[in-house]
Amino acid sequence: MQRAILALEDGSYFIGYSFGAKGEAVGEVVFNTSMTGYQEILTDPSYKGQIVVMTYTQIGNYGINEEDIESSRVQVNGFVIKELSPVISNWRAKKSLHEYLKENNVVGICGIDTRALVKRLREKGAMKGVISTEEDNPKRLVEKARSLPDISELSLVEEVATREVYYWKEGDWHLKRGYLLKENEKPLIMVVDFGVKRNILRRLTQEGAKVVVVPPYQAEKYVEELKPSALFLSNGPGDPQRVVEGIRLVRKYMEKLPIMGICLGHQIIGLALGGRTYKLKFGHHGGNHPVKDLRDGHIEITAQNHNFAVDPDSLKDVEITHINLLDETLEGFRHRHLPIYCVQYHPEASPGPHDSKGIFKEFVEMAVLHAGK
C-alpha cells in the first residue's frame, strides 16, 4: 500500500497507508464513536468540509451496499481509520470500502494510531488537517493545514442542498421488500434542505406525511406556492449563523405554521427566536450519546453529528425538553406558545439507535391538526 500522511494544524502528523483515492484531502478533523454505520456516516451531508476519524478499530468488514446511503454521494472530505478490513462479508455488499472511496474520489488513510489522534482532538479540540499521498514532507503539510479557512467561514450548505423541488415517497426499509413506497396525500410537510439525510424523509413518509423537499434559497416562495401544512428544517453542515435564509424563514412563518428542526435546523430555530449559538470543542459525533427527556425523565441513546450548539440561557419563551447527559448541552426545546419544537440530536438514526423515532409521529400529528383547522 502507498504511504500517506495526515498532518494537523498544531504541528503533529501521523504516517500511515493510503486507501480510496490518491491525492490530497483538506478539512476540519473530527472523530465519530460509532462502531458500525460507516456508509451512512460517509454519505451524511452534515460532514461536508470535514475529515472523519472512526474510533472503532476495524472498519470496512461488511463492505458497501446500494441501500444504506443518506445522500447521492460521499460527503466527507477525507476518511481516517485504524485498520481496513481486507475481507468484506455481508449478503448485501456490492463492493469494498476502498473501491467506494476510490469511485467517489475521496482520500482515506489507515494504519495510524487513531487512539493517539482522538486523544489529541479531545484535548485540543477539532483541528484543520490535510491527508496527502503526494506530499512527503510533513512540515509542508502542517503549514497547508494552518492556512486553511476555518469551517465557520465556509458556506457549506450551498454545496449540499438540493437545487430542485422534489417529492419523496420512500418509507422505512423492509427485510424482504427493501424501502417501502407510500403514496400519502396529507398532511403536506415541506422539508427545507440544508443537507438533509434521506432517513429523515423516510421517517416522515412512514408516519403518513406527504413530503416535498425544497432548496433553502427562495424557500419563502415555495411556501406560498405549495401551501404546506408544516415546515421542517433539516440537518446540514457548517455554522448556523451563515444560514440567514433559514433564520428569516422561521421568523416569517413561526406564527403561521408548525415548524420542526433537527441538528442545523434546531440551531436555526434557536437563532430565529433570538438565541445564540457557539462552537463545541470537538463536537458530538457518534451513535451512543445519552439524552434525557426532561418532560418525563426517561433516557434515550441517540445518534449525533454536530459541531455547534444553542446556548439555552439565551432563549426566551421556550421549554427546555432535552439535555445531553455527557456534557449537559441543550438537545431539544419547544416554544411555550407557538407550534415549534426541535432537537439537536438525530432521531432518524442511520446509523444509530431508534430510541427517538417517535418524534416524527408527534410532528406529523401536529401537522394534521394544523391542516384540519
Secondary structure as the mmCIF struct_conf table of DSSP 4:
data_model
#
loop_
_struct_conf.conf_type_id
_struct_conf.id
_struct_conf.beg_label_comp_id
_struct_conf.beg_label_asym_id
_struct_conf.beg_label_seq_id
_struct_conf.end_label_comp_id
_struct_conf.end_label_asym_id
_struct_conf.end_label_seq_id
STRN STRN1 ARG A 3 LEU A 8
TURN_TY1_P TURN_TY1_P1 GLU A 9 ASP A 10
BEND BEND1 GLY A 11 GLY A 11
STRN STRN2 TYR A 13 GLY A 20
STRN STRN3 ALA A 21 ALA A 21
BEND BEND2 GLY A 23 GLY A 23
STRN STRN4 GLU A 24 ASN A 32
BEND BEND3 MET A 35 THR A 36
HELX_RH_AL_P HELX_RH_AL_P1 TYR A 38 LEU A 42
TURN_TY1_P TURN_TY1_P2 THR A 43 THR A 43
HELX_RH_3T_P HELX_RH_3T_P1 PRO A 45 TYR A 47
TURN_TY1_P TURN_TY1_P3 LYS A 48 GLY A 49
STRN STRN5 GLN A 50 MET A 54
BEND BEND4 TYR A 56 THR A 57
STRN STRN6 GLN A 58 ILE A 59
TURN_TY1_P TURN_TY1_P4 ASN A 61 TYR A 62
STRN STRN7 ILE A 64 ILE A 64
BEND BEND5 GLU A 66 GLU A 67
BEND BEND6 GLU A 70 ARG A 73
BEND BEND7 ASN A 77 ASN A 77
STRN STRN8 GLY A 78 VAL A 80
BEND BEND8 LYS A 82 LYS A 82
STRN STRN9 GLU A 83 LEU A 84
BEND BEND9 PRO A 86 PRO A 86
TURN_TY1_P TURN_TY1_P5 TRP A 91 ARG A 92
STRN STRN10 LYS A 95 LYS A 95
HELX_RH_AL_P HELX_RH_AL_P2 LEU A 97 GLU A 103
TURN_TY1_P TURN_TY1_P6 ASN A 104 ASN A 105
STRN STRN11 VAL A 107 CYS A 110
BEND BEND10 GLY A 111 ILE A 112
HELX_RH_AL_P HELX_RH_AL_P3 THR A 114 LYS A 124
BEND BEND11 ALA A 126 ALA A 126
STRN STRN12 MET A 127 SER A 132
BEND BEND12 THR A 133 GLU A 134
HELX_RH_AL_P HELX_RH_AL_P4 PRO A 138 SER A 147
BEND BEND13 LEU A 148 LEU A 148
HELX_LH_PP_P HELX_LH_PP_P1 PRO A 149 ASP A 150
HELX_RH_3T_P HELX_RH_3T_P2 ILE A 151 GLU A 153
HELX_RH_AL_P HELX_RH_AL_P5 VAL A 157 VAL A 160
BEND BEND14 ALA A 161 ALA A 161
BEND BEND15 ARG A 163 GLU A 164
STRN STRN13 TYR A 166 TRP A 168
STRN STRN14 GLU A 170 HIS A 174
TURN_TY1_P TURN_TY1_P7 LEU A 175 ARG A 177
STRN STRN15 GLY A 178 LEU A 181
BEND BEND16 LYS A 186 PRO A 187
STRN STRN16 LEU A 188 VAL A 192
BEND BEND17 PHE A 194 GLY A 195
HELX_RH_AL_P HELX_RH_AL_P6 ARG A 198 GLN A 206
TURN_TY1_P TURN_TY1_P8 GLU A 207 GLY A 208
STRN STRN17 LYS A 210 VAL A 214
BEND BEND18 PRO A 216 PRO A 216
TURN_TY1_P TURN_TY1_P9 TYR A 217 GLN A 218
HELX_RH_AL_P HELX_RH_AL_P7 ALA A 219 LEU A 226
BEND BEND19 SER A 229 SER A 229
STRN STRN18 ALA A 230 LEU A 233
BEND BEND20 PRO A 237 GLY A 238
HELX_RH_3T_P HELX_RH_3T_P3 PRO A 240 ARG A 242
HELX_RH_AL_P HELX_RH_AL_P8 VAL A 244 TYR A 253
TURN_TY1_P TURN_TY1_P10 MET A 254 LYS A 256
BEND BEND21 LEU A 257 LEU A 257
STRN STRN19 ILE A 259 ILE A 262
TURN_TY1_P TURN_TY1_P11 CYS A 263 CYS A 263
HELX_RH_AL_P HELX_RH_AL_P9 LEU A 264 ALA A 272
TURN_TY1_P TURN_TY1_P12 LEU A 273 GLY A 274
STRN STRN20 THR A 277 ASP A 293
TURN_TY1_P TURN_TY1_P13 LEU A 294 ASP A 296
STRN STRN21 ILE A 299 VAL A 310
HELX_RH_3T_P HELX_RH_3T_P4 PRO A 312 SER A 314
BEND BEND22 ASP A 317 ASP A 317
STRN STRN22 VAL A 318 ASN A 324
TURN_TY1_P TURN_TY1_P14 LEU A 325 ASP A 327
STRN STRN23 LEU A 330 HIS A 335
BEND BEND23 ARG A 336 PRO A 339
STRN STRN24 ILE A 340 VAL A 343
BEND BEND24 GLN A 344 TYR A 345
STRN STRN25 HIS A 346 HIS A 346
TURN_TY1_P TURN_TY1_P15 PRO A 347 GLU A 348
BEND BEND25 SER A 350 GLY A 352
TURN_TY1_P TURN_TY1_P16 ASP A 355 LYS A 357
HELX_RH_AL_P HELX_RH_AL_P10 GLY A 358 ALA A 371
TURN_TY1_P TURN_TY1_P17 GLY A 372 GLY A 372
#
